[in-house]
Amino acid sequence: MKITEEQLKKVNEQQNQLAEIITKIGLVEADKHSLLHLLAEVNKEVEEYKNELEKEYGKVSIDLQTGEYTKIEEDESNTED
């Protein structure tokens, strides 16, 4: 007992499609993993530089277009005794 050649061809094409899609998903996941590590590194660098700027200027809000900054006033009512 056998399926027809046409049916076998269709089943094999579908299996090949599935394998190709799974491979592509794996590649995308690997890229995603790398990008997440890169994102973490850049976030760390941003925080480190933010701390450097804060030491020099205090807590400020920076206009990314002009470079101008305004001081951030800390709310004293939220501080603990």
Secondary structure per residue as TSV (DSSP state, phi and psi in degrees):
chain	resnum	aa	ss	phi	psi
A	1	M	-	360.0	132.8
A	2	K	-	-146.0	152.4
A	3	I	-	-80.4	167.6
A	4	T	-	-72.3	161.3
A	5	E	H	-59.2	-40.2
A	6	E	H	-63.8	-42.2
A	7	Q	H	-66.2	-41.8
A	8	L	H	-63.1	-41.1
A	9	K	H	-61.4	-45.0
A	10	K	H	-62.5	-44.9
A	11	V	H	-61.7	-44.3
A	12	N	H	-64.8	-39.6
A	13	E	H	-61.9	-43.4
A	14	Q	H	-64.3	-41.8
A	15	Q	H	-64.9	-39.0
A	16	N	H	-65.1	-40.3
A	17	Q	H	-60.6	-45.8
A	18	L	H	-60.6	-44.3
A	19	A	H	-62.9	-41.1
A	20	E	H	-64.8	-43.3
A	21	I	H	-64.0	-43.3
A	22	I	H	-62.5	-40.7
A	23	T	H	-62.1	-44.6
A	24	K	H	-63.4	-40.3
A	25	I	H	-61.2	-42.4
A	26	G	H	-60.4	-41.8
A	27	L	H	-65.7	-41.3
A	28	V	H	-63.9	-42.3
A	29	E	H	-64.0	-39.0
A	30	A	H	-64.8	-42.2
A	31	D	H	-62.4	-43.1
A	32	K	H	-59.4	-44.4
A	33	H	H	-59.5	-46.4
A	34	S	H	-62.6	-43.5
A	35	L	H	-65.1	-36.2
A	36	L	H	-65.1	-37.8
A	37	H	H	-65.6	-42.5
A	38	L	H	-62.9	-41.6
A	39	L	H	-59.6	-43.8
A	40	A	H	-62.4	-40.9
A	41	E	H	-63.9	-45.0
A	42	V	H	-66.0	-41.1
A	43	N	H	-60.0	-39.5
A	44	K	H	-63.7	-44.5
A	45	E	H	-62.3	-41.0
A	46	V	H	-60.8	-46.9
A	47	E	H	-63.3	-41.1
A	48	E	H	-63.5	-43.5
A	49	Y	H	-70.5	-36.0
A	50	K	H	-59.3	-42.4
A	51	N	H	-64.4	-39.0
A	52	E	H	-61.3	-47.4
A	53	L	H	-63.3	-38.0
A	54	E	H	-65.2	-36.2
A	55	K	H	-64.1	-36.4
A	56	E	H	-81.6	-40.8
A	57	Y	H	-112.4	-9.9
A	58	G	-	82.4	-170.4
A	59	K	S	-76.3	117.6
A	60	V	E	-137.6	161.5
A	61	S	E	-110.9	124.4
A	62	I	E	-104.5	131.3
A	63	D	-	-78.1	113.4
A	64	L	T	-70.3	-14.1
A	65	Q	T	-84.4	-42.3
A	66	T	T	-107.1	-21.9
A	67	G	-	86.7	-4.5
A	68	E	-	-70.4	150.2
A	69	Y	E	-133.8	156.4
A	70	T	E	-127.1	143.7
A	71	K	E	-67.6	143.7
A	72	I	-	-98.4	118.3
A	73	E	-	-83.7	124.3
A	74	E	-	-78.0	137.1
A	75	D	-	-76.6	110.5
A	76	E	G	-70.0	-20.4
A	77	S	G	-72.7	-15.7
A	78	N	G	-93.5	-1.3
A	79	T	S	-81.0	148.3
A	80	E	-	-87.0	151.5
A	81	D	-	-77.0	360.0
